[in-house]
Amino acid sequence: MNLVVFDIGGTSVKYGRYQDSAIDKKGSFPTPKTWEEMKENLHRVFTELSDADTKGVAISSPGAVDTEEGVIKGFGAIPYIHNFKIIDELEAMFGLPVTIENDANCAGLAESQFGIGKDSKKSIYFILGTGIGGAVCLDGKLYKGSSLYGGEFGFMIIKDGITLSNLASPVAVAKKYAKEHGLTDFTGKDLFDLADAGNSDAKAALSEMYDVIAIGIFNCLVSINPDLVGIGGGISAREDLVPELDKRIKALIEITNARELDYQLKVCQFRNDANLFGAVSNFLNTK
């Protein structure tokens, strides 16, 4: 058995073939401007990767995915994928079963079933990037809540009506820094590079970012009480990330006298392939 797998993102669509517990034949194409172009590209890749043993198509996508209705609700970076029976349309095109799940949920599923959370009973995942996504996994299964907002940690209000995503995603912090310092074409990587080179303003901006992320994680520790917190996204490649966050979380635990909290803070095992593996996991769980 094999599956054709897609990870739909705001700038590119990654793909591959899942077979024998691995993903091969990986590639990508720029995210199309229209739904018709998207379908053409998806069908082209499907034709290239599928064979007689292909049992379905597994997709990771941004948005609030209502799996019962087969609809991606809300709105986002790819407006044309929302609010219609997208699964029905894709199943008609491919002639095979199709599953779709939110990208952060896919990352959480990948870790809870194949990665750092496979031995965890209750794990949560923070995915740090353009925004801050998240996932809650209970006994290896996603908890999405009654309105599909389970794990949407980025919506957490931190102060003055501002969300965790807008205060502490690496992209948001870099944009704020660039505006304050009159910089253009400035990215999160540029901010980290400046800090690593010893720039005091950049170091202060990152320290504040870590402070806010730690508050978000602490809030989840005392509300969900997981035994594991996984950190994913491009920033997770930094060796100083977990120590910086953990010391801040422990300080919050001391301030609140919540010393009974017992948790592990780990970097996610899967990097660029997390959403692909999570999409596979979602397919195997539901089909």
VOKOL-32737 format. One record per residue (C-alpha): y, x, z. Coordinates in steps of 0.5 Angstrom, whole numbers, plus 2048, in hexadecimal, padded with zeros to 3 digits. Each point is the difference from the previous one (the first is absolute). Example, Ala and Ser with C-alpha at 12.3 -4.5 7.8 and 13.67 -1.06 7.14 Angstrom:
# residues 2
7F7819810
8078027FE
END
This chain:
# residues 287
800800800
8078027FF
8077FD800
8078027FC
805801806
8087FF7FF
805802805
8077FD7FD
806803803
8077FF7FF
8018067FB
7F88017FE
7FA7FD7FF
7FA805802
7F97FE7FE
7F9803801
7F87FE800
7FD7FF806
7F8802800
7FB803804
805800806
8058047FC
8067FE7FC
8008047F9
8048007F9
8077FF804
8068007FC
8077FC800
8057FD7FC
8077FE801
8017F9803
8027FB7FA
8067FC800
7FD7F97FF
7F97FD801
7FE8007F9
801807800
7FC801807
7FA7FC7FD
8008047FA
7FF806804
7FB7FE805
7FC7FD7FA
8008077FC
7FE804807
7FB7FA801
7FD8017F9
800808801
7FD800807
7FB7FA800
7F98007FE
7FA7FB801
7FF802807
8077FE802
8007FA805
8087FF800
807802801
803802807
808801800
805802806
8077FD7FF
8067FF803
8027FA803
7FD7FA805
7F97FF7FD
7FD7F9801
7F98017FE
7FE7F9801
8057FD7FB
8008077FC
807800800
805806802
8057FD804
807802801
8048057FC
8018077FF
8008067FC
7FC7FD7FA
8037F9800
7FB7FE7FA
7FA800804
8027FB805
7FF7F8801
7FB7FE7FB
7F8800800
8008087FE
7F8800802
7FE7FB7FC
8048037FA
7FD806801
7F97FE800
8017FC7FA
8028067FC
7FB805803
7FA7FB800
7FE803807
8027FE808
807803802
802802807
807801802
803803807
807802802
8008087FF
801802808
7FB7FB802
7FB8047FB
802806803
7FE7FE807
7FA7FD7FD
7FE8077FD
801803806
7FD7FB805
7F98007FC
8008077FC
805804804
803802807
7FF7F9803
7F97FF7FE
7FE800807
8067FC803
7FF7F9802
8087FF800
8048047FB
8078007FD
8038047FB
8078017FE
8028027F9
8068047FF
8048007F9
8057FC7FD
7FF7FB805
7FB800806
7FA7FC7FF
7FA7FF805
7FA7FD801
7FC7FD806
7F8801800
7FC7FD805
7F8802800
8018037F9
8037F97FD
8087FF7FE
8047FB805
8057FD7FC
8037FB804
8017F87FF
8068027FB
7FD8067FD
805804804
7FB804804
801807800
8078007FD
803805805
8068027FB
8037F9802
800801807
808800803
801806803
808800802
8067FC7FE
7FC7FB7FB
7FD8067FC
7F98017FE
7FB806801
8008017F9
8078007FF
801805806
7FA8057FF
7FD8007FA
8018077FD
8037FD7F9
8057FC805
802806804
8018047FA
8047FB7FD
804800806
801807801
8028017F8
8057FB801
803803806
8008077FD
8037FE7F9
7F98027FD
7FD7FD7FA
7F98007FD
7FD802807
7F97FE802
7FC800807
7FD8077FE
8078037FF
8027FD807
7F9803803
8028077FC
807800803
7FD7FF807
7FB8057FF
8058057FE
8047FF806
8057FB7FE
8027FD807
8037FA7FD
7F97FF7FC
7FC801806
8047FB804
7FF7FB7FB
7F8801800
800800808
8047F9800
7FB7FE7FB
7FA802804
8037FD806
8007F97FC
7F98017FE
7FE801807
8037FA802
7FD7FC7FB
7F9803802
8017FF807
8027F87FF
7F98007FC
7FC803806
8037FB805
7FF7FA7FC
7F98027FC
7FE805804
7FC8047FB
7FB806802
8028037F9
8078017FC
8008037FA
8068037FC
8008007F8
8048017FB
8038067FD
803802806
7F9801803
7FF8067FD
805804805
7FC803805
8067FF805
8007F8800
7FB7FE805
802805805
8077FE7FF
7FE7F8800
7FB801806
805804805
8057FA7FF
7FB7FB801
7FE803806
807800803
8017F97FE
7F97FE804
803804806
8077FC800
7FC7FA800
7FA802805
7FB7FE7FB
7FC806801
7F97FC7FF
8018007F9
7FA8037FD
8018027F8
7FF8057FB
8068027FB
7FD8037F9
8028017F9
7FC7FC7FB
7FA8047FD
8027FD7F9
8068027FC
8027FE7F9
7F97FC800
8017FC806
8027F97FC
7FA8017FB
7FB801805
8037FA804
8007FC7FA
7F88017FF
7FF7FF807
8037F9800
7FC7FE7FA
7FA802803
8027FC806
8017FA7FC
7FC8007FA
END
